Amino acid sequence: MIKRNTGFTHLTAGYLFPEVARRRREYAKNHPEASIISLGVGNTTEPLPKFIAKAMADYAIGLSTAEGYSGYGDDCGNAELRRKIAETFYNGMADADEIFVADGAKCDIARLQTLFGSKVQIAVQDPAYPVYVDGSVIVGAAGKNNGKGYKGVTYMPCTPENNFFPDLSVVKKNSLIYFCSPNNPTGCASTREELVRLVDFANKNGCIIIFDAAYREFIRDDNLPKTIFEIAGARTCAIEINSFSKPAGFTGVRLGWSVVPKDLKFADGTSVNADWTRVQTTLFNCASNIAQAGGLACLEPEGLSAMKEVIDYYLENVRLIHKTLEGENFKKAGVQIYSTGNSPYLWVKFPGMKSWDVFDLILDKCNVVTTPGSGFGPAGESFIRFSSFGHHADVEEACRRLANLSL
Ligand SMILES: *Cc1c(COP(=O)(O)O)cnc(C)c1O
């Protein structure tokens, strides 16, 4: 028989969200009368803007005509879409041939892990989006878990005490550093000064940063950088990944992109961009052409303003949840809210309580599903992540119930 990939044997707890879903299902089974509202997973809820959906529908119908049909497209993405992404989001900081269209940022993380292989040293923010570590475990780059964490992974705690920006001195030379801003789960958006420190550290220490900017469109503070390439020196040390999932509601449509600058080199002086092109052509045939037609529509003026409206909708939910968590019942329990209004998430500390206990309490007393912070890493213990992805009416109802919660 064939031996199991040892990476899988090294995976520890199940993926966070299936466990959240399991507890929700079990609760629903035992309480069939409960109407459960989710402020849990980061899944978009609002319908696609008509303009964007119509572009995809028109493209799909076009496929049934001789003029409109297309088969395999360019492996690295529709040329017009690459050009428009470069122009809209990078404006001189990256060129079209440094933009690679993808079927989503999560899938790009997996392919990037094949690019760097099993020998690379990893550093992640703690807490972090679970895919960075679990994906590294699967490809064998993380090694074994000794109960405190994986041997090949350096954890960079991000806590209220350090303003959610880590002490970089713990990171080993030549590490692959996963960095997400605005952050999932903490909601923290790093400042320019902080990202300058990150880029300088990476350049001095032979590190490559994988900068996850999936939430960039939620940044409403004009002083905050929206891409790592706003920082001088990033072109020699950073890859950026991004996605239409959160700003355009493309979580199900599937479309994202990566930026790999031509100035980025491996230790032997070869081009990372060239190998990444090779990964695209060998292991991937790019995103669906229908999704790419939707991406083009997103970047039209009408699409851009429609995306902004949807994000405003979620940010209004953030405001509602924030206000509720400032209530007397939470204040008395010493609950602290970390939310800067530049992210769809609220990161909330319940001092003296365990994350899963707070999760179970809120599920039981309010029938509201949240996400336990400890699932994102040890530094997330005692925290709960509230997600603002939901219909206003549901969020309002969840807030009414939370306002009556006694802690
Ligand atoms: C949702 C999310 C993504 C987007 O993933 P897709 O595969 O593009 O849907 C990427 N990074 C983080 C941190 C996310 O929360």
The ligand as an SDF file (V2000), in Angstrom:
LIG
                    3D

 15 15  0  0  0  0  0  0  0  0999 V2000
  -10.9780   35.3100    2.8130 C   0  0  0  0  0  0  0  0  0  0  0  0
   -9.5060   35.4140    2.8200 C   0  0  0  0  0  0  0  0  0  0  0  0
   -8.7760   35.2520    1.6540 C   0  0  0  0  0  0  0  0  0  0  0  0
   -9.4770   35.0490    0.3270 C   0  0  0  0  0  0  0  0  0  0  0  0
   -9.4450   33.7510   -0.0690 O   0  0  0  0  0  0  0  0  0  0  0  0
  -10.0370   33.3540   -1.4820 P   0  0  0  0  0  0  0  0  0  0  0  0
   -9.4350   32.0200   -1.7380 O   0  0  0  0  0  0  0  0  0  0  0  0
   -9.5770   34.3790   -2.4680 O   0  0  0  0  0  0  0  0  0  0  0  0
  -11.5190   33.3190   -1.3660 O   0  0  0  0  0  0  0  0  0  0  0  0
   -7.4100   35.3750    1.7090 C   0  0  0  0  0  0  0  0  0  0  0  0
   -6.7750   35.6490    2.8530 N   0  0  0  0  0  0  0  0  0  0  0  0
   -7.4400   35.8310    3.9920 C   0  0  0  0  0  0  0  0  0  0  0  0
   -6.6930   36.1790    5.2200 C   0  0  0  0  0  0  0  0  0  0  0  0
   -8.8200   35.7030    4.0070 C   0  0  0  0  0  0  0  0  0  0  0  0
   -9.4820   35.8740    5.1620 O   0  0  0  0  0  0  0  0  0  0  0  0
  1  2  1  0
  2  3  1  0
  2 14  2  0
  3  4  1  0
  3 10  2  0
  4  5  1  0
  5  6  1  0
  6  7  2  0
  6  8  1  0
  6  9  1  0
 10 11  1  0
 11 12  2  0
 12 13  1  0
 12 14  1  0
 14 15  1  0
M  END
$$$$
